[in-house]
Amino acid sequence: MKKLKFISGQGFENFYENGKFEVKAKETKKFTKLSEAKRYYDSLNEPKAIWECSGFAELIEYQDY
């Protein structure tokens, strides 16, 4: 099984808890709390990205093989 690795992103500490977040992998899911989005993001074992979408979309983190 391949291991995911960090590719890009600003990091989770740069964003507020409340906002509009999207986790994009095989499917896209939307969240209003960063902690919920991160919990789901961390549960995925596939190429994935998490975005903050309240204003201009900002990449929080992207992982791939």
C-alpha positions as CSV (number, residue, x, y, z in Angstrom):
1,M,0.0,0.0,0.0
2,K,1.4,3.4,-1.0
3,K,1.9,6.0,1.7
4,L,0.4,9.5,1.3
5,K,2.8,12.5,1.6
6,F,2.4,16.2,2.0
7,I,2.5,18.0,-1.4
8,S,1.4,21.6,-0.7
9,G,-0.7,23.9,1.4
10,Q,-0.7,26.7,4.0
11,G,-1.3,24.4,7.0
12,F,-4.3,24.1,9.4
13,E,-3.0,26.6,12.0
14,N,-3.6,29.5,9.6
15,F,-7.4,29.2,9.5
16,Y,-10.3,29.9,11.9
17,E,-12.6,27.1,13.1
18,N,-15.8,28.5,11.5
19,G,-16.1,29.0,7.8
20,K,-16.7,27.1,4.5
21,F,-14.4,24.1,3.9
22,E,-14.3,21.5,1.2
23,V,-12.5,18.2,1.3
24,K,-11.9,17.0,-2.3
25,A,-11.0,13.3,-3.0
26,K,-13.0,10.8,-5.0
27,E,-16.0,12.8,-3.9
28,T,-16.2,16.4,-2.5
29,K,-17.7,17.1,0.9
30,K,-18.5,20.5,2.4
31,F,-18.2,21.5,6.1
32,T,-18.7,24.6,8.2
33,K,-16.2,23.7,10.9
34,L,-12.5,23.1,10.3
35,S,-12.3,20.4,13.0
36,E,-15.0,18.3,11.3
37,A,-13.4,18.8,7.9
38,K,-10.0,17.9,9.2
39,R,-11.3,14.8,11.0
40,Y,-12.9,13.6,7.7
41,Y,-9.7,14.6,5.7
42,D,-7.5,12.6,8.1
43,S,-9.7,9.5,7.7
44,L,-9.1,9.3,3.9
45,N,-6.4,7.1,2.5
46,E,-6.4,8.4,-1.1
47,P,-5.1,11.5,-2.8
48,K,-7.0,14.4,-1.1
49,A,-7.1,18.2,-0.6
50,I,-8.8,20.4,1.9
51,W,-9.7,24.0,1.0
52,E,-11.0,27.0,2.9
53,C,-13.7,28.5,0.6
54,S,-15.2,31.5,2.6
55,G,-13.8,34.0,0.2
56,F,-11.0,33.4,-2.2
57,A,-10.4,29.6,-2.1
58,E,-7.2,28.8,-0.2
59,L,-5.5,25.4,-0.2
60,I,-5.0,24.2,3.4
61,E,-3.3,20.9,2.6
62,Y,-2.9,18.5,-0.3
63,Q,-1.6,14.9,-0.1
64,D,-0.8,12.4,-2.8
65,Y,1.3,9.3,-3.3
